[in-house]
Amino acid sequence: MTFDQLLSEIETRELEFKEKPNPALFKTLSAFANTNGGVVIIGVSDKKEIIGYRCSNADLKELSDTIVNKLAIHPVIEPVKCDGKTILRIDVKKSKNPIAYEGRYYSRVGNTTRLMDYEELKEFLISGIEWDSLPSQRGLEDIDEETVRHFVRQAKSAGRLPIADEREPVVAILTRLGLMTGDQLTNAAFLLFKKKPEEPYLSDAVLRIGRFKDGATIIGDRWIAGNLFLQFAEGEEALKNFINVRYEITGETPERKEHWDYPLPALREALMNALVHRDYFKKNEQILIKIYDDKIWFHNPGGLPKGLSIEQLKEKPQSVPRNPLIARIFYLAGYIERYGSGIQRIVTSFADAGLPDPEFQTDAWGLSLTMQKDIFTPGYLAQLGLNERQRLALSYVLEHGEITNSALQQIASISRRTAAYDLSHLVKTGILELQGSRKTARYILNPVRHQRTPENNSGSRDEKA
C-alpha cells in the first residue's frame, strides 16, 4: 500500500500522526473516544514522512496492554506495510462512556486535542441522561393529590386517557404514567405535581417575568414557582397582564372582541416550550421573559439538541424532547397538540396576524426568542424616511386604529393644509389608506401593504398592567 492509498482510505475520519508512542498519543486516543472516533498512525512524522515503527508481537502486546490499562478502551491495532516500511494503525471508536487519561478528559476540536473545560465536561457527562427520568429526592408526601386527579380529568376530557380513573391511589396513577422508578418518584413527577410553591428565590425551577420600560428600568417583576401546571397558568396570566388589549364592539354580537398586542396562541406555545424543554440540570438559572414596549424576549436555559437547527425545525417539525416524561404529560393533558410543532405554530400565528417573523437564537446559555409587537420596528420606520409629523401620525394610528386631519392638527400643532400634506404623503407611500369622503375622511393602516386588518376602535379602550 502506498501512503496516498492509506490517506484516501481514512480521509473521512479524524486523523493524527505520531512518530512513536508518547503521552500525547494517549491524550489523542482519549479525545477520539470522547468525540467522534478517529485513526492514529504511528511511524509517521508531523510532516507526513514515513519513518516506520517496529511492530513485533511483543511491542504490539505491550502497547495494547498500556492502552487498556490507561484508558480502558480496546481499539483495533494493525501493522500496515506502506511504501516499503511498517507503520502502525490504531482505530478508535466513539465511546458511550467518557474516557479519561490520568484523571483528565480530552476532546477533539478540528485537528487539535484539547483538555475539556468544566462546563464542557459536565455537559458531556450528562449527555444522554434525561433529567426528568432520574429518581427524585422527594417522596409521595410532597405530591399534591388534587393536581394529579385534576390532570387525569383533563387527559380524559382531551380524549388521550379515556380509561383512566382519577379515584385510583395516586401512586398507582403515577406508576401507570411511568412517573415512578421502582418505589421512588421521578424528577418529572415531583416537578409536575408538587405541593404549594416554595419560596421562589430559593428554587431553581422558577419562571421569571419582567416588564421593562427600557433596557434598565423595570416596572413590574414576577417570580413564579410551584409545579409546572401552576407555573404555566400563572405565567400566562402574568403575560396577559403585562401587554395591551383593545376591545372592539361591533354591535353584530353582544360579545366584545379582544385584540391583543401579540397572538395569544404564540405566547402560550412559547411559554409551554420553555417549561417543557428547559435544561433542569442547570442550577441557579431561571426561564426569563422580558416584556418591553415594542417586543417580548424569552430565554430558556437549554439550547436545541445537537445536530438540530432552527431552520430544520421550521421546515420539518421534529420531536426531540429534552424532558420526554414532562412533554408526554402535557400532551396527555391537551396542552400540546402535536409533538415537535411548537416553533412552526409560533411562526404561523405571527404570519396569520401580519406581524414580523419571530427571531430565534441559540448560544452557550440556551435558546432565545424575540417577538416584535408589529412591523413598525425602529429599523423599519427609519427606512420609510418619514418626517417627525408623519411618524406622529403613524404612532397615533397604531394606538387608535385611525386618524383624521383634525386629529393630526391637534396632536402636531399644525395647520389643516400641512396635516393634509402629511396624510397624503402617507397614502402615496402605501402606509395609510384613505376611507370616506372629504368631510368624513379618515386614514387607517393599508391592510395590503402591512397585512394587518384595520381595527374599528369605536367603543374600544386600552388596558395596561
C-alpha positions in Angstrom: 0.0 0.0 0.0 1.2 3.5 -0.8 0.9 6.4 1.6 -1.6 8.1 -0.7 -3.8 5.0 -0.7 -3.7 4.9 3.1 -4.7 8.5 3.3 -7.6 8.1 0.8 -8.9 5.2 2.9 -9.2 7.2 6.0 -9.7 10.7 4.7 -13.2 11.0 6.0 -12.1 10.1 9.6 -10.3 12.0 12.3 -6.6 11.5 11.8 -3.4 12.1 13.8 0.2 11.2 13.1 2.8 10.2 15.8 6.4 9.1 15.3 6.2 6.9 18.4 4.0 6.2 21.4 4.2 9.0 24.0 1.8 10.7 26.5 0.4 12.8 23.6 -0.8 9.6 22.0 -3.0 8.6 24.9 -4.5 12.1 25.1 -5.4 11.9 21.4 -6.9 8.4 21.9 -9.0 9.8 24.8 -10.1 12.8 22.6 -11.1 10.5 19.7 -13.1 8.2 22.0 -14.8 11.2 23.6 -15.7 12.9 20.3 -16.3 11.0 17.0 -13.6 8.3 16.9 -10.6 8.5 14.7 -7.3 7.0 13.5 -3.8 7.4 14.8 -0.9 6.4 12.6 2.4 5.6 14.4 5.6 5.8 12.5 4.8 8.9 10.5 6.2 12.4 11.3 4.1 15.5 11.5 5.5 16.4 8.1 4.0 13.1 6.8 7.3 11.5 6.3 7.2 7.7 6.8 9.7 6.7 9.5 8.4 3.3 10.3 7.7 1.6 13.6 8.8 -1.7 15.0 5.7 -4.0 15.2 6.9 -7.2 16.8 4.3 -9.2 18.7 5.9 -8.2 22.0 5.7 -4.5 21.0 2.1 -4.7 20.0 1.1 -6.6 23.2 2.9 -4.0 25.3 1.2 -1.1 23.6 -2.2 -2.8 23.7 -1.9 -3.5 27.4 -0.8 0.0 28.1 -3.8 1.5 26.3 -6.2 -0.8 28.1 -4.7 0.0 31.5 -4.5 3.7 31.0 -7.8 4.3 29.0 -9.9 1.2 29.5 -10.6 1.0 25.7 -9.9 -1.7 23.2 -9.0 -0.1 19.8 -8.1 -2.0 16.7 -4.3 -2.1 16.4 -3.0 -3.2 13.0 0.5 -3.1 11.4 0.4 -1.8 7.8 3.0 -2.0 5.1 3.3 1.4 3.5 6.0 2.4 0.9 8.2 -0.4 1.9 8.1 0.3 5.7 5.8 -0.9 8.5 3.7 1.6 10.3 1.0 1.0 13.0 -2.6 2.0 12.6 -4.9 2.4 15.6 -8.6 2.7 15.0 -10.7 4.2 17.9 -14.5 4.2 18.0 -16.6 6.8 19.8 -17.2 5.6 23.4 -20.5 5.6 25.1 -18.7 6.4 28.3 -16.3 9.3 29.0 -12.7 8.2 28.6 -10.0 9.8 30.9 -6.2 9.8 30.7 -4.6 10.2 34.1 -7.8 11.7 35.5 -8.3 14.2 32.7 -10.8 14.2 29.8 -9.9 15.3 26.3 -11.9 16.2 23.2 -11.1 16.8 19.6 -11.6 20.2 18.1 -10.7 20.4 14.4 -7.3 18.8 14.1 -6.2 19.5 17.7 -6.6 17.7 21.0 -7.6 19.8 24.0 -8.5 19.4 27.6 -12.2 19.7 28.3 -13.2 22.6 30.5 -15.6 22.2 33.4 -18.8 23.1 31.5 -17.9 21.0 28.5 -17.1 18.0 30.8 -20.3 18.5 32.7 -22.4 18.5 29.5 -20.5 15.5 28.2 -21.1 13.5 31.4 -24.8 14.1 31.4 -25.4 13.8 27.7 -27.8 11.0 27.0 -29.2 11.3 30.6 -32.7 12.6 30.9 -33.2 14.7 34.0 -36.9 14.1 34.3 -36.5 10.3 34.5 -33.9 10.4 37.3 -35.1 9.4 40.8 -36.2 12.4 42.9 -35.1 13.0 46.5 -38.8 13.8 47.4 -41.5 11.4 48.4 -45.2 10.9 47.8 -45.9 13.2 50.8 -44.7 16.1 48.6 -47.2 15.4 45.8 -50.4 17.4 45.6 -53.1 14.7 45.1 -55.7 17.2 43.7 -53.3 18.3 41.0 -52.8 14.7 40.0 -56.5 14.0 39.9 -57.2 17.2 38.0 -54.7 16.2 35.4 -56.5 12.8 34.9 -59.8 14.7 34.3 -58.1 17.0 31.8 -56.5 14.0 30.0 -59.8 12.2 29.8 -61.5 15.3 28.6 -58.9 15.7 25.9 -59.5 12.1 24.8 -56.0 11.0 25.5 -56.5 8.9 28.6 -60.1 7.6 28.1 -59.9 4.7 30.6 -58.0 6.5 33.4 -59.6 6.5 36.8 -59.0 9.5 39.0 -60.2 7.6 42.1 -57.2 5.3 41.9 -54.5 5.8 44.6 -52.0 8.5 43.5 -49.1 6.1 43.5 -51.0 3.8 41.1 -51.7 6.7 38.7 -48.1 7.9 38.8 -46.9 4.3 38.1 -49.2 3.9 35.2 -47.9 7.2 33.8 -44.3 6.0 34.0 -43.5 8.6 36.6 -42.2 6.2 39.2 -38.8 4.4 39.2 -39.4 1.5 41.5 -40.9 2.9 44.6 -39.3 6.4 44.0 -40.8 9.5 42.4 -39.0 10.7 39.2 -38.0 14.3 38.9 -40.8 14.7 36.4 -43.4 13.5 38.9 -42.3 16.0 41.6 -41.9 19.0 39.3 -45.3 18.3 37.6 -47.4 17.6 40.8 -45.6 19.0 43.8 -47.5 20.8 46.5 -47.6 24.5 47.3 -44.7 26.5 45.9 -41.6 27.0 47.9 -40.0 30.5 48.3 -39.3 31.3 44.6 -35.9 32.9 45.4 -34.7 29.6 46.8 -35.9 27.4 43.9 -34.1 26.5 40.7 -37.2 25.6 38.7 -38.6 29.2 38.5 -40.3 31.3 35.9 -39.4 35.0 36.0 -41.4 37.6 34.0 -40.4 41.3 34.0 -42.0 44.4 32.4 -39.3 46.8 31.3 -39.7 50.4 30.2 -36.2 50.3 28.6 -33.1 48.1 28.9 -32.5 49.1 32.6 -35.8 50.4 34.0 -38.1 47.6 35.3 -41.6 48.5 36.2 -43.0 45.0 37.0 -41.5 41.7 38.2 -43.0 38.3 38.8 -41.2 35.2 40.3 -43.4 32.2 39.7 -42.5 28.9 41.4 -44.6 25.8 42.2 -45.5 22.8 40.0 -45.3 23.2 36.2 -49.1 23.3 35.8 -49.2 26.3 38.2 -46.2 28.0 36.5 -48.0 27.7 33.1 -51.3 29.1 34.4 -49.7 32.0 36.4 -47.2 32.6 33.7 -49.9 33.0 31.1 -51.8 35.4 33.3 -48.7 37.5 34.0 -48.0 37.8 30.3 -51.6 39.0 29.6 -51.4 41.5 32.5 -48.1 43.0 31.1 -49.3 43.5 27.5 -52.1 45.6 25.9 -55.5 44.5 24.8 -58.1 46.5 22.9 -61.8 45.7 22.9 -63.9 46.0 19.7 -67.7 46.3 20.0 -69.3 45.9 16.5 -72.9 45.7 17.5 -73.3 42.5 15.5 -73.0 40.4 18.6 -73.3 41.2 22.3 -69.7 40.0 22.9 -66.8 42.3 22.6 -63.8 41.2 20.5 -60.3 41.2 22.0 -57.3 42.4 20.1 -54.0 41.6 21.9 -50.6 43.1 21.0 -49.4 39.5 20.3 -51.1 36.3 19.2 -52.1 34.6 22.5 -51.6 31.1 21.0 -48.0 32.0 20.2 -47.4 33.3 23.7 -48.8 30.1 25.2 -46.7 27.9 22.9 -43.5 29.8 23.7 -44.2 29.6 27.5 -45.1 25.9 27.2 -41.9 25.1 25.2 -39.8 26.9 27.8 -41.2 24.9 30.7 -41.1 21.5 28.8 -37.7 21.8 27.1 -35.7 23.7 29.8 -32.4 22.1 30.9 -33.2 21.4 34.5 -29.6 20.2 35.1 -28.6 23.9 35.1 -28.8 25.3 38.6 -29.3 28.9 39.7 -30.9 29.8 36.3 -34.5 30.7 35.6 -36.7 30.9 32.5 -36.6 34.6 31.7 -39.3 36.6 29.9 -38.7 40.3 29.4 -41.5 42.5 28.1 -40.7 45.8 26.5 -42.9 48.5 24.9 -42.3 47.0 21.4 -41.2 43.4 21.9 -41.1 40.3 24.2 -37.9 38.4 24.8 -38.0 34.7 26.0 -34.9 33.0 27.2 -34.8 29.3 28.1 -31.8 27.6 29.8 -31.3 24.8 27.3 -30.5 25.0 23.6 -31.5 22.8 20.8 -30.5 19.1 20.7 -27.1 18.6 19.0 -27.4 18.3 15.2 -30.7 20.3 15.0 -31.1 23.9 13.8 -33.9 26.4 14.0 -34.2 26.3 10.2 -34.7 22.5 10.3 -37.4 22.7 12.9 -39.2 25.4 10.9 -39.1 23.4 7.7 -39.9 20.0 9.2 -41.2 19.6 12.8 -39.2 17.1 14.8 -39.8 15.8 18.3 -36.6 15.5 20.3 -37.8 16.5 23.8 -35.2 17.1 26.4 -37.7 16.0 29.1 -39.8 13.3 27.4 -41.8 12.5 30.5 -42.8 16.1 31.1 -43.6 16.6 27.4 -45.9 13.5 27.4 -47.8 14.6 30.5 -48.6 18.0 29.0 -49.5 16.3 25.7 -52.0 14.0 27.5 -53.5 16.9 29.3 -54.2 18.6 26.0 -51.7 21.5 26.4 -49.5 20.2 23.5 -51.3 19.5 20.2 -48.6 17.7 18.3 -45.0 16.8 19.2 -42.3 18.9 17.6 -44.7 21.5 16.2 -44.1 24.3 18.7 -41.8 26.6 16.6 -43.9 26.1 13.5 -47.1 27.0 15.4 -45.5 30.2 16.8 -44.3 31.3 13.3 -47.7 30.6 11.8 -49.5 32.5 14.5 -47.4 35.6 13.7 -47.8 35.2 10.0 -51.6 35.0 10.3 -51.6 38.2 12.4 -49.5 40.0 9.8 -46.7 40.5 12.4 -42.9 40.2 11.8 -41.4 36.7 11.9 -40.3 35.8 15.5 -36.5 35.6 15.8 -34.9 32.5 17.3 -31.3 32.4 18.5 -29.1 29.8 20.2 -26.0 30.4 22.2 -24.0 28.8 25.0 -26.6 29.9 27.6 -29.7 28.5 25.8 -32.4 29.4 23.4 -33.8 32.9 22.9 -37.0 34.0 21.2 -37.8 37.6 20.3 -41.4 38.6 19.3 -41.9 42.1 17.8 -45.1 43.9 18.6 -45.8 45.0 15.0 -43.9 45.6 11.7 -43.2 49.2 12.6 -39.9 48.5 14.3 -37.3 51.3 14.7 -35.4 49.9 11.8 -38.4 49.7 9.5 -39.5 53.3 10.4 -36.0 54.6 9.6 -36.3 53.0 6.1 -39.6 54.8 5.4 -38.0 58.3 5.6 -40.9 59.9 7.4 -40.7 63.4 9.0 -41.5 63.9 12.7 -45.2 64.8 12.0 -45.7 61.8 9.8 -44.2 59.5 12.4 -46.5 61.1 15.0 -49.5 60.4 12.7 -48.4 56.7 12.3 -48.0 56.3 16.0 -51.5 57.7 16.5 -53.0 55.2 14.0 -51.2 52.3 15.7 -52.7 53.3 19.0 -56.2 54.3 17.9 -56.7 52.4 14.7 -57.3 55.6 12.6 -56.6 59.3 12.3 -58.3 62.3 10.8 -57.0 65.7 9.6 -58.3 67.5 12.6 -56.7 64.9 15.0 -53.3 65.4 13.4 -53.7 69.2 13.5 -54.3 68.9 17.3 -51.6 66.4 18.2 -48.9 68.0 16.0 -50.0 71.7 16.4 -50.1 72.3 12.6 -52.4 73.8 10.1 -55.1 71.9 8.2 -53.1 72.3 4.9 -49.9 70.8 6.5 -51.8 67.9 8.0 -53.4 67.2 4.6 -49.9 67.2 3.0 -48.5 64.7 5.6 -51.5 62.4 5.4 -51.5 62.5 1.6 -47.8 61.5 1.7 -48.5 58.5 3.9 -51.2 57.4 1.5 -48.9 57.8 -1.5 -46.2 55.7 0.1 -48.8 53.0 0.8 -48.6 53.2 4.5 -52.1 54.5 5.1 -55.4 54.1 3.3 -58.0 56.8 2.9 -61.5 55.9 3.7 -64.7 58.1 3.4 -65.4 61.4 1.6 -63.8 64.7 2.2 -65.9 65.6 5.1 -65.7 62.2 6.8 -62.2 61.3 5.7 -60.3 59.0 8.0 -56.9 57.3 7.5 -56.2 53.7 8.5 -53.3 51.3 8.0 -53.1 49.9 4.5 -54.1 46.3 5.0 -52.5 45.2 1.7 -49.1 46.9 2.5 -48.9 45.7 6.0 -51.0 42.5 6.0 -53.0 43.8 9.0 -56.7 44.1 9.2 -57.6 47.6 10.4 -59.4 47.6 13.6 -62.5 49.6 14.3 -61.9 51.2 17.6 -65.3 52.5 18.2 -66.1 51.7 21.8 -62.6 50.4 22.3 -60.1 51.1 25.1 -56.6 50.2 26.0 -55.7 48.3 29.2 -52.2 48.2 30.6 -50.9 46.4 33.6 
